[in-house]
Each structure stands twice: as C-alpha cells, then as structure tokens.
Amino acid sequence: MKVYRGFPAKLHHDVPNWVEPGALFHIRIAFDRDGQQRPLTEPQLGKAILDSAKLYETKQRWHITLFLLMPDHLHALLSFPQQEAMSEVIGGWKRFHATRHRVVWQEGYFDHRLRDDELGQQLSAKMNYIRQNPVAAGLCARTEDWPWIIDPYAAARWIGRSIRTQGAMVKKIMRLRRLK
C-alpha cells in the first residue's frame, strides 16, 4: 500500500480572504491528556477560562455564539475579524492559559467553518450537540444544569420548537450578527 506523504507538517488555520467577515467556525480545543493536570471545569480555572473568552469578545478578538467547557476539552462556535489570523487569536489565548494557569494544551485545534447552507438546521443541530456534551458524558442531567458555558442565545432556546422555526431563528440571529 502506498502512503501519501504530501501533507504539510503543520496545518495553517488562517481564515482565507474569500471567507466573509463574521463567518462562523466550530472550534474544539483539547488539553494534552499525557500530563496530569486539573480539569478545565475546576471552579477557579473554569471561571478564568470563561472570563478570558468574554474578554476576547469585548476586545473584538472573536465573537461568541456558544462556548462550552468540558473537563478535558472545549467546544466553541466563534467568528473572527477578517484582519486577524484565526490561528494567531486562538494561539495567543491558549498561550495565556498555558502561562497563567499551567494548562498544557494539545498542539493545534480542530476547526470547521459552517457554510451558509449549514446555518439553519445544521447550526441548530451543532449548537444542541455542543450543549448536550455534558449530559452525554454523564456530568449533569440537563443542559440547563451545566455551569461552564457562555450561551448568549440561551433565551432563544430551541427546546419545544420545530426544526423549521429553529432554522428561521438561527438565520435571523446570523443576519443580525452580520449587521454589527
């Protein structure tokens, strides 16, 4: 069997210039599981991580649609300004926590840009998947019980609404975000 070796040693996470400003990315960042370290959801650390995520939004380094901590990783739906490389923004944030809180992160991170055709039902499903992570892991009984989350659209919870209504709400939220 032939093995393809043409992949770069390191993937670059720059937002291409053809991606419209405000594009939404699903980001997953994990800590290095080889070392012994405290969970991201340890109260003092969890608060520091969520506070710094909010600060990054205040400083317009990213826009948070959803940000959720798990003990060994985090999920976020984020938008980035066009003038800054996504990898630089996330790298700086990770370095801060590595230095200040001794978090040892895995190298890199996972990112997936949600295309326009994914912003209705797919975005709603992605948000619900992220919210359900702690429930699926047996860490809480209901999504509402999980304290380690930034969910600006929680008031517009989709629970009990039809998929069509959810998709319309998500599209409206995305239009409003682009106007900011």
N, C-alpha and C positions, 0 to 999 in steps of 0.2 A: 504494500500500500504506500502510495506517495503522500508525503506530508507537505502541506503548503507552508512555507516559511516567510511569506512576503508581508506578514502583518507587522506593523511598527511595534517597537519595544514598548512604547507608551502611547496610549490614545490621547488625542488632544480634545478638550471639551470646550472649544471656542464656539460661540454662537455664530453660525455663518451669517454673512451680511444680507442674505436673502430671507432670513427669518424676521418676520415683522416684529417691531417693538411690542413688548408685552406678551410674547409667546409663552406658553405655559409648559413647564417641564416637571415630570415626576422624577424626583431625586431620592436615591436611597444611599445612605452613608452608614457604614458598619464600623465598629471598633475592632481592633485586632484581637482575635479570640485566643491567640497563642499566649498572651500575657495575662497575668492575674490583675484585674482592675475592678473598680466598683461599677455597678450598673449605671447606665445613663439616667435611670429613673430613681437613683438615690436622691432623696429630697433636696439636699443642698446643690448637688450637681445638676439635677433636672431643672431646678429653678434658674440656675445660672445659664444653662443652655437655652431655655425658652426666653429668658430676658435678653440674651445676646441676639437671638433670632429676631425679636421685636425691635431691638436697637438697629439691626441691619435694615429692617424695613423703614424705620424712622429716618435713617441716613440715606434711604433710597438706594441701597446696595442690591436689594431684591424686594419683591412684593410677595407676601404670603397669601396663598389661597387655603392651604392646610399644612400643618406642621405637627407631627406626632412622634413622640419618643417611645421606644421600646427599650428593654433592658440592655440590649447589645447592638441596636441599630436605630436609625430614624428614617421616617418617610416624610417627604415634603412635596407639595405642589407649589412651585415657585416660578416667578417671572423675573427676568433680569434686564437692566438697562442695556441698550444696544452698544453703548460706548465702552462697556467693560466686559472682559472675557469672563464667562461663567466660571471657568476653572480658577481664575485669579480670585474671584469673590469667594468661592467655596474653599479654596486652598487657604486664604487668609483667615477665614472663620475657623477652619479646622486647626490651623497653627495656633490661633489664640487659645483654643481649648486644650491643645496639647501642652502649651507652655504654662498657662494659668491653672489648669485643673488636672494636668497629667493624664489626659485621655490619649490613649495610643490608638489612632485610627488605622484602619486598613488603608493601603495605598489606593488612591483614586476614589471613585464613587460610580454608582450607576445613574445614568440619566436617560430619559426618554421624552422627546418633545411630543406633546399632544397636538396633532394636526387639527385643522379646522373641522374635518369630518369626525373627529373624536370628541368634540367639545359638548355634545349633547348627552346622549345616553352613555357614551363611553366615559366621559368625565364624571358623571354621576356615579357610575359603577366603580371607577377608580377611587373616588372620594369615599364611597361606602366600604370598599375593600380596605383602604387605609384605616378608616375609623374602626373597622371590625378586627384589626390585628390583635389588640389586647384581649378581646373576647375570645377569638380563636385560639390564642395562646393560653387561655385559662387564667388570665391576670385580673379579670373583672367580669361581672355578669352581664353588664350592659355598656354600650359605648358611652353613654352619658356619665358613667361612673369613673371613666379614665381621666385622671387629672393632668396628664402630661401631654397636653395638646393645645395648639393655637388653631382655633376654628372660627375665623371671622364671620363665616356664613352659617353658624350654628342656629341662629334664629330662623333660618330658612331651611331647617331640617326637612329632608325629603321623606321621612317616615310617614307612611299612610297616604302618600301621593302617588299618582300614576306615573309610569315611566315617561309618558308624553309631557305631563306637567313638569316633571323633574327636568327634562331636556330643555323645555322652554325657559325655566327659571335659570338654568346654567347659562344658556345663550344670552339671557338678559344681563346676568352678572358679568359675563365676558365683555359685552358691549359697554357696560358702564366702566369696567376697568380700563378699556382702551381710551375712554374719554378723559381719564385722569391725567 
